[in-house]
Each structure stands twice: as C-alpha cells, then as structure tokens.
Amino acid sequence: MDFNLDVSYAQHLDQQDELKAFRDRFVIDDPDLIYLDGNSLGRLPKVTRDRLKHAIDHEWGQQLIRGWNQGWMELNERVGDKVAQLIGAQAGEVAIADSTSVNLFKLAYAALQVNPDRNKIVTDDLNFPSDHYILQGLSKLLDRPIEIHVAKSTDGIHGPVDELESLIDENTALVTLSHTVFKTSYTYDMAAITAMADRVGALALWDISHSVGSAQVELNKSNAPLAVGCTYKHLNSGPGAPAFLYVRKDLQSKLVNPISGWMGHRDVFKFDLHYDAETNIRQFMTGTPFVLSITAIEPAVDMFIEAGMDRIRQKSMKQSEYFITLWREWLEPFGFRLNAPLDVNWRGSHLSLGHVDGLRIDQALIHDMKVIPDFRPPDNIRFGFTPLYTTFEEVYEGAKRLREVMMKKLFENYNEVPLVT
Ligand SMILES: Cc1ncc(COP(=O)(O)O)c(C=O)c1O
C-alpha cells in the first residue's frame, strides 16, 4: 500500500506490525489519549503491577528480613545483567544503582582519578543539564584544577563532532556525552567518538538514557569503557526508578568508586571499619538496594528482551519517518521546524518540532486535544515514539490533532506558563 494521508494507511501499518501484541500488555485506560511522552516516563506494564503486589505482599509482608537472603541482595546485578542484554554488554558489566546523575558523578570522578596528570573534561552543549552540573560540581572537588571544554553544536541539532575531535587531546582525562541528545534526538557514533578518546588515552563515558530501549546500543562492540542511563523512560520502570551504570570488565578493578559505601565492600556483612573495595561491578554500588523500585524494572526489561532490540529499533525508525512525512504535509506549512536530524540513522526515537508558539501549542495539545508530548525550551515540542505500545494510528492522530490546534488557533487561549511534563 503506497503512502497516503488517510488513516487507513496508518491502520495498514499497524496490521503489519510484528510487535502489535505488546500494546495489550500495558495499562491503557483511555484509548483516546495519545501518549507521546514515553521517552520521558514510560507507561505501566500490567505485569509490573502484579510483580510489585507480589513483592509487597509476599516478599516484604511475609518474608520480612529473610528477603535479603532470598534474592534482594543480588537484585542490582541480576537486573543489571538483563539490562546488559539490551545495550550490547556482558553479564557482570552492568549494575542497577542510584540515579543517573549520581552514577555519572561516580564514573566521571573515577575516570579523572585514574588519569591524575590530566586536567581536561570534554563534553558538548547538547548534553543533559544535570550532566553539566555534575561535571561542574566534581571539578571543584579534585585536588588539581580541572577544565571543562564544551564543544558547541553549529546548528543546535547535530553533535559537534569536528570540534570534539580537535578538543580531545593528550591532556584529556574524560570525554562524556549523551549518546542520544535529549532535545534534538541526535545520536552520536559511539564507536567513532570512543576511538577518539582511546587514541589519546582518555576514557569515554556515555549517557545512554535516551537510547536504552529505543536504539541499538553496542557498548562492547564500540569498545565503550563507561556508561550510565535511566530506566524510567523507554524502559517503563516507573517514576523515579533507579538508574544503571556500566563499567567495561577490564576497568572494574582499576577504577575506584568515590562514594565507597558498604554495598561496594568485598565482604558486606563483615562490618569491618576499614573499606576494602570489591573488584567487580559491585564496587560501584554504594548503599542498600532499592528493592521495590528494582523489582519494577525487571518485568519491563524482560519485555524488551522478548521483543528484541532489532525489531524495536526498526519500528521506531518507521514511526519517526512516518511522523516526518506528516510534518511535511500538515505541519511545516504552519511554521513548525524539524529540530532533529532528518536522517533516521542519526537520531533516536523522539523528535522535536520547534515553533515560536511552542509552549502554548503544547498546552493546547494536552488540554484540548488529549495528546501528551512534552516541551523543552526554548520552543521544542518533543514527541516520543515507544514501539512496544505506540501505534501508527496514534502517530497519525497526534500529527492530525496538532494540525487542528493550528487550524483552529486553539493555542491562542493559553499564556506562556511553564509546564512540568
Ligand atoms: C540524558 C539524561 N541524563 C541524565 C538525566 C538525569 O537523570 P536522574 O534524574 O536519574 O539523575 C536525565 C533525566 O531526564 C536525562 O534525560
């Protein structure tokens, strides 16, 4: 069936979709609500509700403290091993721990410590603000002056690869970037940038928060030494779900976790007053595992393993390409700019459309049209496509309702009041 602007085309794509059965496995109470923000907070899998109920009623309610001997102590690594399967890492290289920001702090600090004669961090101006804040904070904690060099994107969309190359030199200890950029969806060539760092003996630290569960990430094949990421976005693990960190096997005994807590000790229950670090991925853990929150990660990740990242990526690419076709037909004439790479190979599973009235349009979409995207300043309305539950018909409807907001000028009813979405 050739592309046409009728809903029947979207329905045809849905019929052909190999992943379509997964949608029924999520809580979707209002089928008329077009949820295009699963890249920020994923939907609730039905199985997670059941799994959490079991964890509360049985594991906590009945097992009580005995739960620590019946699986809780191994949760961080067991679930970490499953996340590893989604990001091209081996078992024993990933642990669930803390938040992405805290994990970034730990690994960035460790990378600076292992190269004590170097004083340069290289990043870009597309990186997530919290990553910048962490770098700024930790640079003041070291006993030597640290310079943070920020490469500037020339168009505000694509990564500044050439400038990064010229900034990464023999004085660089750490290169840290978002693999997929939160605002524009630009995705770096992880292997190429990691190789730039490698050539001069620096360590690359990847924030894969917007890639995990939506794009092909090949940490081992890219020779990536370090990575961190979120589980509450594409991985559907719930609001505030803990993050994960990845440390390549050969580095696990060489790097040192700066937040050395009892969970990173070689013998946790020895209660020795002297810290004796583990030499495997456990040493990057700090405090007590967040048992209930990690419990919510596992069944969601199992679904991704079952669906397969290849198929998820294929559908994600098809959905964003479809949205771009609709943008050209319906939205570009109303002044929307595509603030994302046009080439599908260079972007993740979300797209931003820029518009001078972006914030007001975003509000009209949410309140009048039952479409939930999110907004990122200065003018980006961000649409996330989450292949396990987003249908092609929703992509179609989302674009159509956005056009209606413009045709009826519904956004004129809204003021520039910042939203938290
Ligand atoms: C790319 C990226 N990095 C880091 C963070 C911060 O994560 P956390 O709140 O878990 O520290 C976010 C949050 O949205 C993010 O999108």
The ligand as an ORCA input file, in Angstrom:
! r2SCAN-3c Opt
* xyz 0 1
  C      20.000     12.314     29.278
  C      19.704     12.400     30.740
  N      20.710     12.299     31.611
  C      20.508     12.392     32.942
  C      19.250     12.606     33.455
  C      19.076     12.738     34.921
  O      18.661     11.517     35.459
  P      18.460     11.336     37.027
  O      17.337     12.213     37.428
  O      18.160      9.866     37.176
  O      19.701     11.708     37.708
  C      18.157     12.719     32.571
  C      16.805     12.951     33.094
  O      15.825     13.110     32.401
  C      18.399     12.624     31.187
  O      17.408     12.763     30.292
*
